[in-house]
């Protein structure tokens, strides 16, 4: 329970369906000062605990706070900082879902006798005719969260319930209001929970102890056109904050940590029709054999685009789009869909 409306209504729906429900909030904050500053944002801060506890009391269910501080540091914060320093753009929520919410929380839940973990994600767990579990997009496409859950394992999916996926956000808020939950109109959390001020570079610098080093802005043909303030300040596709007077809009095309260069180019250069990904996880199929036409999402907000995928190595996939895609970003996830169902996905590689 994050203290938000979605997980609160998920608990309510499951209790109404006859489940024996226990409310749990994960303690993941790394120090009390940071948590105290977080008054309304974040999914697991001190205010989230207060809200979740009140909801559990209103629903008359047991409530606990479980400490996952070390797991969160190792699997999410360390990963986030290391990836940015390597020139990638990671998605910490995907890492948190896979390694903290599911791997650690599910294990602890099963150890104390639970049969499932349930969340307020907008997605649906489905068992297909081939026996495999996968995710189906939620009833409300604008809130669908299957992208951030693509790397859950078959065992994790078999022990997961997501009742909110059958409803729209408005319906969830209406249910919360009808049962007088105080969180009915609580705003959704937008920022990364451990960086409440959204200043990634500042956080990474303070957390890692490594000051970013200035380097060269270069064009794709190697011409030096200026100085950047450190690669952790940039991501592929970025236009704002470059401080380059080129007389026309320019964008980040690539980040080269080995030479500490940021490659700059025009708008048409930021498009590509091929990507490669590793760290593969398949859901609806056991493995990819031959070629398969799917719809791929290359970031959470991406609408998805048709492409053909094929394995080029044991844990590496090639994805060729029918139309060029803007800002294919190393470190982000690419998730493949067959209609509304998740086929699988992986982590985008630098080409």
N, C-alpha and C positions, 0 to 999 in steps of 0.2 A: 504494500500500500504506500503510494507516494504522497498521500495527502491531497491528491488532485481528484477531480470529479470522475475520471475514467476508472481508476482502480477502485474508488469507493463504490461506484455503481456495479462494477464487476463483482464485488463482494456481496452486494445486495441481491443481484441476479442469481448467484450461485446458492445463497442461503435460501432464496425462494424456491429454487429448483430441488431443494432437499439435501444439499451437500452440507457436511460439517465443516464450517469455514473458520479458519484462524487468520487473523490479520498480522502481517509482518512488514516492518520497514527495515531496510538495510542501512546500517550506520556505515557510511563510507567517507565522511569528511575527515580531513587529515589533521585538523587542529581546531580547537574550540573558537578561536578568534575568527577564523574564516567562516565557520558555520554561523556564528552569531551575526556576522555582517549580512548574511543571506536571509533577508526578511521575507521575500515572497517568491524568489526564483529558485530554480533547482528542484530536483525530484526527491532528494533524500537528505535535505538539510534539517536544522532544528525546527523550523516552522512547519516542515512537512510532517515531522513526528507529532507535533501538537495537533495538526489538522487530522492526521490519520487516527490518532488516539481518540479524538472526539467522534469521528465517524464510527470507529469500532464500538464505542460505548453506545452510540445511537442505534447501531445494528444489533447490539447485544451479542458480540462475538469476542473471543479472547484476542488479545493484542500483545505483540512482542516486538522489541527492537533487537535485531541480530547484528553483531559486529562483523563487517567484511572490510574493515579498513585496510588490512594488509593485502587482501586479494585485489581490491580496487587500485591500490597504489601500483602493484606489480603488473596487473593485466591492462590497466587503462591509462593511468597518469604517466608511468614510465614509458609505455608504448607510444603515447601521444607525443611526448617530448622527443624521444629518439627518432621517430618518423619525421618530424618537422626538421630536426637537425640534419637528417639524411636527404632533405629536399623533397620529401613526400608530403601529401596532405591527408592525414589519417581521419577516420571517423570513430571517435571514442565511444559513441553510443553503441555502435555495432560490437566493439570489443567488450563493452560492459554487458550487453545482452548475452553474448556467447559465454564469457568466462566468469562473470560474477552473478548476474541474475539467474542464469540457467545452470552453469556448471557448479558453482559454489552453493547457491541458494537451494537448487534442486537436491543436491547431495545431502545437505543438512536437513532439508524437509523430509526426504525419504528416510533418513536415519532416525527421525523422531516419529515415524509412523504415518506420514502423509502419503497419499496416493498420487497427488498432482500438485503442481504449482499453477496458480492462475494470475493473470495480469490484465491490465486495462488497455492492452494494445489493440489497435484497430486492424485486426487480421483474424483469419479463421483457420483452425487446424482441421485438416481433412485426411482421412485414410482412403487411398485410392484402391481401385480393383486389383492392382498388382501387389497390394499389401503394404506399400510404402506410405509413409506420412509426408504431407507437404503442407504448405500454406496457400490459402486462397485469399485473394484480395478482399478487403472489407466491403461492407455494404455501401460505404461512402468513400468514393475514390479519392476525394480531396484530402481525406484524413488517413488514407491507407498507410500502414507502417510495415508491410511485408519486406520492403527493401532493407530495413535495419535489422531484420530477423533471418536473413537468408542462410546464415551459417549455423543454425541450430541442427543438432544431430537427430537421427531417427529416434534414439532412446529419449532424448529431451522432448521431442515433439509428442511422443507417446504418453508422456507424463505432464502435458500442458493443456490448460483450458484458457480460452480467450473469448468469453461471452460477449464482450463489447463489440466484436467484429460484425455482429449481425445488425447493428444499429447505426444511425447517423449521430453526429455530435449533438445536434439539436434534441434528438430523442433522449440521449443520455443525460443532457442537462435538465430536460423536462422531468425525467424520472427522479433525478436528485432533488429537484424542487418539490415534487409531489410528496416525497417522504421527508421533507424538511431538513435536508442535509445542508450545512452551512457552506459547503464547498461547491454548491450547484453552479455558481457563477464565477468561481475562481479562475483567473486567466491561466492559459496553458503556459508552461515553462518553455522558453525559446532558446536561451543561451546554454552553453556547456556548463554543467552544474558546478564544476570545480574552477571555472573561470568566470565569476559573476560579472566582471567589468568588460568581458569580451576582448580583452587585450592579450591575444595569444602570445605575441612576441615577448611582452613583459613577463608573463607567467613562465614561459620556457626559459628565459634568461635567469630569472630568480630561482627557479626550481632546479635547473641543471648546473647553475654556477658558471656557465660558459657565455661570455659576452660575444654577441654576433660580430663577425668580422666583415668589414666593408670589402666589396669586390666589384668586378666590372659588369656593367650592362653590355651585352654584345648582341649583334644581329645574327641571324642564322648562318651567315657566311663568315662570321668571326670578327666583324668590325666592332671595335670598342666605341660606345656612344655615351658613356657616363659611368657614374659610380652608384652602386646600391648600398643599402645600410645593413645588409646581412640577410642570408637566404630565408631565415625563419619569418621574415616579414612578407613573403610572397607566396602566391599560389598560381598555378596555370590558369590562364584566362583573365587574370586580374588586370584592370585598367586604371583604377584610382590609386593614388598614393605613390605613383612611380617617380614623380618630380622630374620628368623628362620633357623638355620643350622641343618637340619634333615637328610642330606645325600641323599635326594630324593625330587622331587617336592611335595609340599603340597598346599592345597587350603582352603579357607574359606568355611566352610560348613553351618554355621549358626551364627547369632549374638544374644546374650542374654542380652538385656538391663537391665532386672531385676536383674541380677547378675554381670553385666558389664564384661561378658565373650565373647570371640570370639572362636568359635569351629573350629578346624583345622582337616583336614583329607586328605587321599590319593585321587588320581584322580577318582577312581571308586566310591568313597563315595559321590562325588558331583552330582551324577545322581539320579534322582527319577522319578517315573512314575505316581505320583498322586499329585495334588495340589487342594487347596480350595481357593475360591475367594468370596468377597462380594462387596458391592457398585455396584450392577449389573445394566446394562442398555441394553435393547434389542432393536434392530432395525427392522430386517426383520420379527420378530415374536413379538406378544404382550407379551408372557410369555412362559417359557419352561414347557412343560407337558411331563412327562415320560423321557425317554432317547433319546438322539440325537447324531448321529455321525457327527463330524465336524472336521475341521482343526484348530488348535490353534497356535497362536503366543504368546510367553511368553516374548518377548522383540522386540524392533523395528527392529533389524537386524536378528531376527530369521526367518528362512525360513518357519516355520510352520510344524506341525506334527499332524497326525491323532489321534483322541481321542474320547471318549464317555463322554458326560456331562449329569448331572442330578441335579435337585434341592435337597438339603438336609435341607433347611430351606427357609423361605420367601425371604431372601436376601443373600443366601449362595449357592454356586454351587460347586459340586465335578467334577473334570476333571481327567479321567484316560487315560493315553497315551498308545498307542500300543507298543511304544518303549520308554525306559527311556530318560529323557531330562536332559541336563546339566544345572546346576545352576539356578534352579527355585528360583526366588528372591522376597521375600516379599516386597510389596510396588510398584512393577512394575505392569503393566497392563497385563492381558491375554485377547486376542481378538479372538473370534470364527468366522470362515468363513464356508459358504456353497458354495463351488466353489469360485467364485470371489466376492461373496456378504457377507457383514458383518451381522452375526446373532446377535452379541452383545458382551459383555465383562464385566470385573470387575477388582477389585484390588486383587492381590495375597496376601493371608494371611500367617502368620507364622504358621507352623504346629507343 
